[in-house]
């Protein structure tokens, strides 16, 4: 995010608008609408907002504020995501080392239906076990 702030300041001197946009959603987002976290000045945002609106999943974009704020938000997002992935992996490792014989596809499916830990990451886990 600091590099985004530096680039914003440098390009601003040349009269060029710069927006930083953290993007989430992977290939699914590329095909069906992404999630955007955008930073930059309000004037530039007013120009480019329709592009983000039209390429984002419904309710999937946020103008976060000044330059750097979009990439900072994405950095925190990634920290949360990686923590969740680690927790899922560690949970299945505990199951693997237990005395019980679990079907991991069925476990991930039930956890992804009505459970507090249901998520897209759990869907990916279920798909990996199928």
N, C-alpha and C positions, 0 to 999 in steps of 0.2 A: 504493500500500500504506500510505503514511503517513496518508492520509485514512481508511482502514479502521481503523487504530489509534486515530485521534482519535474516530471514531464509536463504536468499541467502548468506549472510556473514558467517553464522554459517556452512552451508553445504559446502561452498567453502573451509573452513579449512580442511574438511575431503575429499576433492577432488571430491565432488559430484556437478554436475550441477543442477541448479534450475532455472526454468522459471516461471514467473507469467503470467497468461493468463486470462484477463477479457473476459467473454463470454456473448454474447447477442443473442437473437433469440427465447428463450423459447422452447416449445415443437416442434414448426415448425422448428426451427433451428436444433434441435436434429434429426429430421427426414430428413430434406432436405438441410442441410448445415448451419452452425452457422456463427456468426461474432465474430472474435477474435481480441483482443488487447493484444499483447505479449511483455513482458519485460524480460531481462536477458542478459547474455554476448553473444557476437557475435559467439564465438566458439560453444556454446550450440545451438544457433539459427541455425547455419549451419547444425547441426545434425538433429534437429527436424522440420525444416521448411516444409519438404514434408508431415508430418502428418497434420499440420495445413492447408496446401494448399489443401490436399485431403479431408478434413472434413469441410472446409469452403464453404459457398456460394461463387459464382464467385465474385472476387474482395473483398472478405469479411474477409481478415485478414491483420494485420499490425504488423510488428516488430517495436515497438515503441522506443526501445533503452535499456538502462541499467535497472538493476533489480528495480522493483517497478513501472516502467513507464507504464506497461500494466494495472496494477490494479489502478493506478492513473487515467489513461485515462477512465477506466470503471467507476470509481467513478464520474467523471465529466459527463460521458454519462448518468448515473443514475439520476443525478441532473437535466439534461435537460429533460429526459424522465418523471420524476415525475412532473416537472413544466408543461409539455405538458398535462399530464393526469389531473392535477388540473385545467388547463385552459379549457379543454374539459368539465369536470364536472361542472365547474362554468358557462360555456356558456349554457349548457342544464338546469341548475338551473334557470338562467335568463329567458330562454324560458318558463319553467314551471310556473314561477311566473308572466309571462306577461298576458295580456288580450287576447292573441291569442291561438287558439287550433291547435298546431302543431302535425304532425305525426313524431315522433323523428327518426323512421327508415328511412323515406323519407328524412328528413333533413340531417341525417348523410350520406345517400347515395349521395345526391347531393353535399354535402361538400367534398365527397371523389372522385368526378369526375370533374377534371379540376380546383378545388379550390386551392388556395395557402395553405390551411390547410389540404389538403388530406394527409393521412398517414396510416401506419399499425395500429396505435392506433385508428384512425377514423374507419378503417375497423372493428376492434374489437368492437367499439362502435355500429356500424351498426348491427353487428351480435348479440350483446346483446339486441338490441331493436327489433330484428326480432322474 
